[in-house]
Amino acid sequence: MYTQEGNWDIVGNNIPVFFIQDAIKFPDLIHAAKPEPDCEVPQAQSAHNNFWDFMYMHPEATHMFMWAMSDRAIPRSFRMMQGFGVNTFTLQNARGERHLVKFHFTPELGVHSLVWDEALKIAGQDPDFHRKDLAEAIDRGVYPRWRFGIQVIRDADADGFDFDVLDATKLWPQELVPVRYIGELELNRNVDEFFTETEQAAFCTSHVVPGVGFSDDPLLQGRNFSYFDTQISRLGVNWEELPVNRPVCPVMNFNRDGAMRHTIARAKVNYWPNRFAAQPPATADEGGYVDHPEEVGGVKVRAKSHKFRDHVSQAQLFYNSMSDVEKRHMTAAFSFELDHCEEPVVYERLTRRLADIDLGLARSVAAMVGGPSPAQSPRQNHGKRAAGLSQLEYVPERVTIASRKVAVLVADGYDSISYGAVVAALRAARAIPVVLGPRRSPIFAAGEDRHSAKGLMPDHHFEGQRSTLFDAVFIPGGRESVDALAKMGRVTHYVREAFGHLKTIAATGEAVDLVGKAVQLDGVRFSADSDAVLSYGVVTLRHPKPESLREVVQATKNAKHFLDQLFWSVSQHRCWERELDGLAAQVAY
């Protein structure tokens, strides 16, 4: 934040807690997550022996690895991630009273994730998926917004909780400390040059302004040192003078010289006090930064209080607060990760750790990875739940499909009326329809003269963009078009894969039969006449065009109903009922 009192950096994460309590363990954490040193594999993965060995050997990581194995770890978009300051900072009011604070950013679009199979495929199909998604939304004027909130605890109340409020492996349950939303963050411009404005941006937890301070959070103390030191190593001693890092307000100091010095200082002295009385330090009355006076008593030791030693209660709280579908995903995530650990001691010990959290979870994972099934839980689950932990609590209050990408599949002979109506409605709702065809050259509508008409230019051909890169699929009718699409294996794969990934699929006219044959599941109902039908996230309208003047009014109502159902289904992000009822598992995507 470029404030009138200097830069304030809120350095955060999309998860509110961290793996370790002691900052000195951070190099070990990074080493454990990196490729194993004997063979330099696996790259950019946590699914290996060293990582999960570290997780077991550091019980304080239990809460964090539950978050990491949840859907939070595979966000649909940067624009749909929550942000958390993680550490405990302080705020001081005008009366000099200090409060402890945690920072929150909650996305206006809701909190949404990919599904695992989809995430694996996107990593190979388009590694720049997230960057493109963010830049495209901003360029189109669908600006990402987050509500900025704070959780505040008075200094005097800090000891009244059954957890230590300075422990970075713990969150503050919202039932105990509500989030107060006090502002908004909007991203409304893309950078002009990535390297200078993004790659060289250097955030630092120690960059605060008057009124904001540091608590005794031990992990924060380490970050205040290490972040500053890291930026010196990365960008040089004068990194704070780079344009993206330089405050927009005047800053008076006696920093001089060093590699890549940018500022030219006009002064004879570079110290204080000096004979010119130049640049004295600002006092509190002049708006300068002043530490909060704090009384300290007792013996200072490098040790953890007893509250720091409870590593299970909040891990249980998080798991208990998940929806059924999120619990399924966590079971699958642990099963995937530990399946890649070849040493039995690693996955067997970790399944025993999971028994501390939930016996059913531990037994399910043990059965999948070949570990012994725990007979009982060493620690009884307390059964408590908390608000604000499940992603399903963050579906937008109003129906919106703004910035959602919809793949529109067409071939020669498509129905231009249903195509035009749906695409226009999507654009009016600020969604992003993307036309895909068998080729990226003109596609002609039914009845269109292919010698004189310009045709429709698709944005991509079917092999250029896969279903994983879209939020929904729409196929307009048109007999010739549908017959051609039905003969293309990629189109059938598009529908089946999107269905398996729980996405909305919509079709009109003859395309209803194409979708019905591709899905081939008895649980899904399809439109049989002029009534629109929504079933398990599949929206169909068999006869979108009226056959007589009397049917025009009714057809208009039917079309509106189709669009309403389509928009509502897309706004819900996924059809989780499809997975819970076992439909997605029957699709070989």
C-alpha positions in Angstrom: 0.0 0.0 0.0 1.6 3.3 -1.1 0.4 5.5 1.7 1.3 9.1 2.6 3.4 7.7 5.5 5.4 5.2 3.5 4.9 1.7 2.2 2.8 -0.9 4.1 3.2 -4.5 2.9 0.6 -7.1 3.9 2.5 -10.3 3.1 0.0 -13.2 3.0 -1.0 -16.6 1.8 -4.2 -18.3 0.6 -4.2 -20.4 3.8 -4.4 -18.7 7.2 -1.9 -20.9 9.1 1.6 -22.1 8.5 3.6 -25.3 8.9 6.1 -24.3 11.6 6.1 -22.2 14.8 9.8 -21.5 14.9 11.3 -19.4 12.1 14.6 -21.2 12.3 12.9 -24.3 10.9 12.0 -22.6 7.6 15.1 -23.7 5.7 14.4 -27.3 6.8 10.8 -27.0 5.6 11.9 -25.7 2.2 14.6 -28.4 1.9 12.0 -31.1 2.7 9.6 -29.9 0.0 12.3 -29.6 -2.7 13.4 -32.5 -4.9 15.1 -35.2 -2.9 18.9 -34.5 -3.0 20.1 -37.9 -4.2 18.1 -37.9 -7.4 16.6 -34.4 -7.8 13.1 -35.7 -8.1 10.2 -35.0 -7.8 10.1 -31.4 -9.0 7.4 -29.0 -7.8 5.5 -31.7 -5.8 4.9 -32.5 -2.2 4.1 -36.2 -3.0 7.4 -37.8 -1.8 9.0 -39.3 1.2 11.0 -36.4 2.5 8.0 -34.0 2.6 5.8 -36.3 4.5 8.6 -37.4 6.8 9.0 -33.8 7.7 5.3 -33.4 8.2 5.2 -36.3 10.7 8.4 -35.2 12.5 6.9 -31.8 13.1 3.5 -32.2 14.7 2.9 -28.5 14.6 2.5 -28.9 10.8 -0.7 -31.0 11.2 -3.2 -28.2 10.9 -1.4 -26.7 7.9 -1.1 -30.0 6.0 -4.9 -30.5 6.4 -5.4 -27.2 4.6 -2.8 -28.0 2.0 -4.6 -31.3 1.2 -8.0 -29.5 0.9 -9.5 -27.9 -2.2 -7.8 -24.6 -1.1 -4.6 -25.9 -2.6 -5.9 -26.0 -6.2 -7.8 -22.6 -6.7 -9.9 -22.1 -9.8 -8.4 -18.6 -10.1 -6.3 -16.1 -8.3 -9.4 -14.0 -8.3 -11.3 -16.7 -6.3 -8.7 -17.2 -3.5 -9.0 -15.9 0.0 -6.0 -14.0 1.4 -4.7 -14.1 5.0 -2.0 -12.2 6.7 -1.1 -15.5 8.6 0.9 -13.8 11.3 -0.4 -11.7 14.2 0.3 -8.0 13.9 -0.8 -5.1 16.1 -2.9 -2.0 15.6 -2.7 1.1 17.8 -5.5 3.6 18.0 -5.3 7.4 18.7 -5.5 6.8 22.4 -2.3 4.7 22.3 -4.2 1.4 23.0 -2.7 -1.6 21.3 -4.7 -4.5 19.8 -3.7 -7.7 18.2 -4.9 -8.2 14.6 -5.1 -10.7 11.7 -5.8 -9.5 8.2 -8.3 -11.1 5.7 -9.1 -10.7 2.0 -12.4 -12.3 0.9 -13.0 -12.5 -2.9 -16.2 -11.0 -4.2 -16.5 -13.9 -6.7 -16.5 -16.5 -3.9 -13.9 -19.1 -3.0 -13.7 -21.8 -5.7 -11.3 -24.6 -6.7 -10.5 -26.9 -9.5 -11.0 -30.6 -9.2 -7.9 -32.8 -9.0 -8.0 -34.4 -12.4 -8.6 -31.0 -14.0 -5.7 -29.5 -12.1 -3.3 -32.2 -13.3 -4.4 -31.6 -16.9 -4.2 -27.9 -16.9 -0.7 -28.0 -15.5 0.3 -29.6 -18.8 -2.2 -28.0 -21.2 -1.6 -24.4 -20.2 1.0 -23.7 -17.4 0.1 -20.0 -17.7 -3.6 -20.6 -17.0 -3.7 -18.5 -13.8 -1.7 -15.6 -15.2 -3.9 -15.5 -18.3 -7.1 -15.7 -16.3 -6.2 -12.8 -14.1 -4.9 -10.6 -16.9 -7.9 -11.3 -19.2 -10.4 -10.5 -16.5 -8.7 -7.1 -15.8 -8.5 -6.3 -19.5 -12.2 -7.0 -20.0 -13.1 -4.7 -17.1 -14.3 -7.5 -14.8 -12.1 -6.3 -12.0 -11.3 -8.7 -9.2 -12.3 -7.4 -5.8 -11.7 -8.5 -2.3 -13.3 -7.3 0.9 -10.6 -6.4 3.4 -11.3 -7.5 6.9 -9.6 -7.6 10.3 -9.9 -9.7 13.4 -9.1 -7.7 16.5 -8.3 -8.8 20.1 -7.5 -6.4 22.9 -4.1 -6.9 24.5 -5.8 -7.5 27.8 -7.9 -10.3 26.3 -5.1 -12.2 24.6 -4.6 -14.8 27.3 -8.3 -15.7 27.4 -8.3 -18.3 24.6 -7.5 -22.0 24.7 -4.9 -21.4 22.0 -2.1 -19.0 21.8 -3.1 -16.0 19.7 0.6 -15.6 18.6 0.9 -19.1 17.2 1.0 -19.0 13.4 -0.2 -22.6 13.2 -3.5 -21.6 14.7 -6.4 -19.5 13.3 -8.8 -17.4 15.3 -12.2 -19.0 15.0 -14.7 -16.4 13.7 -17.3 -17.4 16.4 -14.8 -16.1 19.0 -13.3 -13.3 17.0 -15.6 -12.1 14.1 -14.1 -10.7 10.9 -14.9 -7.0 10.6 -14.8 -5.8 6.9 -13.5 -2.3 6.7 -12.4 -1.8 3.1 -12.0 -3.2 -0.4 -9.1 -4.1 -2.7 -9.6 -3.9 -6.4 -7.2 -4.9 -9.2 -8.1 -2.6 -12.1 -5.0 -2.3 -14.2 -2.5 -4.8 -15.6 1.2 -4.0 -15.4 3.0 -2.4 -18.4 6.1 -4.6 -18.0 6.2 -7.8 -16.0 9.8 -7.8 -14.9 10.1 -4.3 -13.5 6.6 -4.1 -11.9 6.1 -7.7 -10.8 9.3 -9.7 -10.8 11.1 -6.9 -9.0 8.3 -6.2 -6.5 9.8 -6.9 -3.1 7.3 -7.4 -0.3 8.6 -7.3 3.3 6.7 -8.0 6.5 8.7 -5.3 8.3 7.3 -2.6 6.0 4.7 -1.0 8.2 3.4 2.5 8.8 2.5 4.4 12.0 -0.4 2.6 13.8 0.6 -0.8 12.6 3.2 -2.9 14.5 4.6 -6.3 15.3 3.4 -8.7 18.0 5.6 -11.2 19.7 4.6 -13.9 17.2 7.9 -15.8 17.0 7.4 -16.7 13.3 6.8 -13.1 12.4 10.0 -12.1 14.2 11.9 -14.4 11.9 10.1 -13.2 8.8 10.9 -9.6 9.6 14.6 -10.4 9.4 14.6 -13.0 6.6 12.4 -11.1 4.1 14.6 -8.0 4.3 17.7 -10.2 4.0 16.2 -12.1 1.0 15.4 -9.0 -0.9 19.0 -7.8 -0.5 20.3 -11.1 -1.8 17.8 -11.1 -4.7 17.8 -7.5 -5.8 20.8 -5.8 -4.2 21.3 -3.4 -1.2 19.3 -0.6 -2.9 16.2 -2.7 -3.7 14.0 -0.2 -1.9 14.9 2.4 -4.4 13.5 0.5 -7.4 10.5 2.3 -8.8 8.0 -0.4 -7.9 9.3 -0.5 -4.3 9.9 3.2 -3.7 7.4 5.0 -1.6 5.4 7.7 -3.4 5.7 10.1 -0.4 9.0 11.8 0.5 11.3 9.7 2.6 14.1 11.2 4.6 17.0 9.0 5.6 20.8 8.9 5.4 21.1 5.7 3.3 24.0 6.2 1.0 26.1 4.4 -1.6 26.0 0.6 -2.4 25.6 -1.2 -5.6 23.0 0.1 -8.1 22.3 3.3 -6.0 19.4 5.2 -7.7 18.9 8.3 -5.7 21.1 11.4 -6.0 21.4 13.1 -2.6 22.3 16.8 -2.3 23.8 17.2 1.2 27.2 17.4 2.9 26.3 15.2 5.7 25.0 11.6 6.0 24.4 11.3 9.8 22.3 12.7 12.6 22.6 14.9 14.6 24.6 17.2 12.4 25.7 20.8 12.3 23.0 21.7 9.8 20.1 20.2 11.9 19.2 18.5 8.6 16.6 15.7 8.5 15.9 15.0 12.1 14.0 11.9 12.9 10.2 12.5 13.1 8.6 12.4 16.5 5.2 10.9 17.3 3.6 14.3 17.2 5.1 14.8 13.8 3.7 11.5 12.5 6.8 9.5 12.9 6.8 5.8 13.6 6.9 5.0 17.4 6.9 1.5 18.9 4.2 0.8 21.4 5.6 1.0 24.9 5.2 -2.5 26.4 6.0 -3.7 29.9 8.0 -6.9 29.9 8.7 -9.0 33.0 10.0 -12.5 33.7 12.7 -14.7 32.1 13.0 -14.8 28.3 13.7 -18.3 26.9 13.6 -20.0 23.6 10.7 -22.3 24.3 7.1 -23.0 23.5 4.2 -22.4 26.0 1.8 -25.2 26.7 -0.8 -23.7 24.3 1.7 -23.9 21.5 1.9 -27.7 22.0 -1.7 -28.5 21.0 -1.3 -29.5 17.4 -4.5 -31.4 16.8 -7.5 -29.5 18.1 -7.6 -27.0 15.2 -6.8 -29.7 12.6 -9.9 -31.5 13.9 -11.9 -28.3 13.8 -10.9 -27.7 10.2 -11.8 -31.3 9.1 -15.1 -31.2 11.0 -16.1 -28.0 9.2 -15.7 -29.4 5.7 -18.7 -30.4 3.6 -19.0 -34.1 2.6 -17.6 -33.4 -0.9 -14.6 -31.5 0.6 -13.9 -34.4 2.9 -14.0 -36.8 0.0 -11.4 -34.6 -1.8 -9.1 -34.5 1.2 -9.2 -38.3 1.4 -8.3 -38.5 -2.3 -5.5 -36.0 -1.8 -3.9 -37.8 1.1 -4.3 -41.1 -0.9 -2.5 -39.6 -3.9 0.3 -38.0 -1.9 1.1 -41.1 0.2 0.8 -43.4 -2.7 4.0 -41.7 -4.0 5.9 -42.4 -0.8 7.7 -45.7 -1.4 9.1 -46.1 2.1 6.5 -47.8 4.4 7.7 -46.0 7.5 6.6 -42.7 5.9 3.0 -43.5 4.9 2.4 -45.8 7.8 3.3 -43.2 10.4 1.3 -40.5 8.6 -1.9 -42.6 8.5 -1.4 -43.0 12.3 -1.2 -39.2 12.6 -4.4 -38.9 10.6 -6.1 -41.1 13.2 -5.5 -38.2 15.7 -7.8 -36.1 13.6 -10.5 -38.5 12.3 -10.5 -42.3 12.5 -12.6 -42.7 9.3 -10.2 -40.5 7.4 -7.2 -42.5 8.6 -8.8 -45.8 7.8 -9.8 -44.7 4.3 -6.4 -43.4 3.5 -4.7 -46.5 5.0 -6.7 -48.8 2.8 -5.8 -46.8 -0.3 -2.0 -46.6 0.3 -1.5 -50.0 1.8 -0.9 -49.0 5.4 -2.2 -50.7 8.5 -5.7 -49.6 9.4 -5.7 -47.9 12.8 -7.8 -49.8 15.4 -8.7 -46.6 17.3 -8.0 -43.0 17.5 -5.4 -42.0 20.1 -7.2 -38.7 20.6 -11.0 -38.3 20.5 -12.4 -35.8 18.0 -14.0 -33.0 19.9 -16.8 -32.7 17.3 -16.7 -28.9 17.1 -17.2 -27.0 13.8 -16.4 -23.4 12.8 -17.8 -20.9 10.3 -15.7 -19.6 7.4 -13.6 -22.7 6.8 -15.6 -24.6 4.2 -15.3 -23.1 0.7 -19.0 -23.8 0.1 -19.8 -21.0 2.5 -18.3 -18.5 0.1 -20.6 -18.9 -2.9 -21.6 -15.3 -4.0 -24.8 -14.1 -2.5 -26.1 -12.9 -5.8 -26.2 -15.0 -9.0 -23.3 -13.8 -11.1 -21.4 -15.4 -14.0 -19.2 -12.4 -14.5 -15.8 -13.5 -15.9 -16.8 -17.2 -16.2 -15.6 -18.8 -19.4 -18.1 -20.8 -21.5 -16.9 -23.0 -24.4 -19.4 -22.8 -27.3 -19.0 -25.7 -29.7 -20.1 -25.3 -33.3 -19.6 -26.8 -36.8 -21.0 -25.9 -40.2 -24.8 -25.8 -40.1 -25.2 -24.6 -36.5 -28.4 -22.9 -35.4 -27.6 -19.2 -35.5 -30.7 -18.2 -33.5 -30.0 -20.2 -30.4 -26.3 -19.5 -30.7 -26.8 -15.8 -31.0 -29.3 -15.6 -28.2 -27.1 -17.5 -25.7 -23.9 -15.8 -26.6 -25.5 -12.3 -26.4 -26.9 -13.2 -23.0 -23.6 -14.5 -21.7 -21.8 -11.3 -22.8 -24.5 -9.1 -21.3 -23.9 -11.0 -18.0 -20.1 -10.2 -18.4 -19.3 -13.9 -18.9 -16.7 -14.8 -21.6 -18.1 -17.0 -24.4 -15.3 -18.7 -26.4 -16.3 -20.2 -29.7 -14.6 -23.5 -30.7 -14.9 -25.2 -34.0 -13.3 -28.0 -36.0 -11.0 -25.4 -37.5 -10.0 -21.7 -36.9 -11.4 -20.5 -40.1 -15.0 -19.4 -40.9 -17.9 -21.6 -39.7 -21.2 -21.2 -41.5 -24.7 -21.2 -40.0 -27.5 -23.3 -41.3 -28.9 -21.7 -44.5 -26.0 -19.4 -44.8 -24.5 -18.9 -48.3 -20.9 -20.2 -47.9 -19.7 -18.4 -51.0 -20.9 -14.9 -50.1 -21.2 -14.9 -46.3 -18.4 -14.0 -44.0 -19.2 -16.9 -41.6 -18.3 -17.1 -37.9 -14.6 -17.1 -37.0 -14.0 -19.4 -34.0 -11.6 -18.3 -31.3 -9.9 -21.7 -31.3 -10.2 -25.1 -32.8 -11.0 -28.2 -30.6 -7.4 -29.3 -30.3 -6.2 -25.8 -29.3 -8.3 -25.4 -26.1 -9.5 -28.3 -23.9 -12.6 -28.4 -21.7 -10.4 -28.1 -18.6 -9.8 -24.4 -19.4 -13.6 -23.5 -19.2 -16.3 -23.2 -16.6 -19.1 -24.6 -18.8 -19.9 -25.9 -22.2 -22.8 -24.9 -24.5 -23.7 -26.6 -27.8 -26.4 -25.0 -30.0 -28.5 -27.1 -32.3 -28.5 -27.4 -36.0 -28.8 -30.8 -37.6 -25.8 -30.6 -39.9 -23.6 -29.1 -37.1 -24.6 -31.7 -34.5 -24.2 -34.6 -37.0 -20.6 -33.4 -37.7 -19.8 -32.9 -34.0 -21.1 -36.3 -33.1 -18.5 -37.9 -35.4 -15.7 -36.1 -33.6 -14.1 -38.0 -30.7 -12.7 -34.8 -29.3 -16.3 -33.3 -28.9 -17.6 -36.4 -27.1 -14.5 -36.2 -24.9 -15.2 -32.5 -24.3 -18.7 -33.3 -23.0 -17.7 -36.3 -20.9 -14.7 -34.6 -19.4 -16.6 -31.5 -18.5 -19.3 -33.7 -17.0 -16.7 -35.6 -15.0 -15.3 -32.3 -13.7 -18.8 -31.4 -12.5 -19.2 -28.4 -14.9 -22.4 -27.1 -16.4 -23.3 -28.4 -19.8 -26.0 -26.8 -21.9 -27.5 -27.8 -25.2 -30.4 -26.7 -27.4 -32.3 -28.4 -30.3 -30.6 -31.4 -31.9 -27.6 -31.0 -29.6 -29.6 -32.3 -26.7 -29.3 -35.8 -28.2 -25.6 -35.4 -28.6 -25.1 -34.5 -25.0 -27.5 -37.4 -23.9 -25.4 -39.9 -25.9 -22.1 -38.6 -24.6 -23.2 -38.6 -20.9 -25.2 -41.9 -21.0 -26.3 -41.9 -17.4 -29.8 -42.7 -16.2 -29.7 -40.2 -13.4 -29.7 -37.2 -15.8 -32.9 -35.9 -17.3 -33.1 -34.1 -20.6 -35.7 -31.8 -22.2 -38.3 -33.7 -24.3 -40.2 -30.7 -25.7 -40.2 -26.9 -25.4 -39.6 -26.9 -21.6 -36.1 -26.2 -20.3 -34.8 -28.9 -17.9 -31.9 -28.5 -15.4 -30.7 -31.9 -14.1 -27.4 -32.4 -12.3 -25.9 -29.3 -13.9 -27.1 -30.3 -17.4 -29.4 -27.6 -18.9 -31.3 -28.6 -22.1 -34.1 -27.1 -24.3 -35.1 -29.5 -27.1 -37.3 -27.1 -29.2 -36.0 -23.6 -28.8 -37.7 -22.2 -31.9 -41.5 -21.6 -32.1 -43.4 -23.3 -34.9 -46.3 -20.9 -35.0 -47.1 -17.3 -34.0 -49.1 -18.5 -31.0 -46.0 -20.2 -29.7 -43.8 -17.1 -29.9 -44.8 -15.9 -26.4 -44.3 -19.3 -24.8 -41.1 -19.8 -26.6 -39.8 -16.5 -25.2 -40.6 -17.7 -21.7 -39.0 -21.0 -22.3 -35.8 -19.4 -23.6 -35.7 -17.1 -20.5 -36.2 -20.1 -18.3 -33.3 -21.9 -20.1 -31.0 -18.9 -19.6 -32.0 -18.5 -16.0 -31.2 -22.1 -15.3 -27.9 -21.9 -17.2 -26.8 -18.8 -15.4 -27.7 -20.2 -12.0 -25.9 -23.5 -12.6 -22.7 -21.8 -13.8 -22.8 -19.4 -10.8 -22.7 -22.3 -8.4 -19.3 -23.2 -9.8 -19.7 -27.0 -9.8 -22.6 -29.5 -9.5 -21.4 -31.2 -6.4 -24.5 -33.4 -6.3 -23.2 -35.1 -9.4 -20.2 -36.3 -7.4 -22.0 -37.0 -4.2 -24.6 -39.2 -6.0 -21.8 -41.1 -7.8 -22.4 -39.9 -11.3 -19.0 -38.3 -11.9 -17.3 -41.5 -10.9 -19.0 -43.4 -13.7 -17.5 -41.2 -16.4 -14.1 -42.2 -17.8 -12.6 -38.8 -18.3 
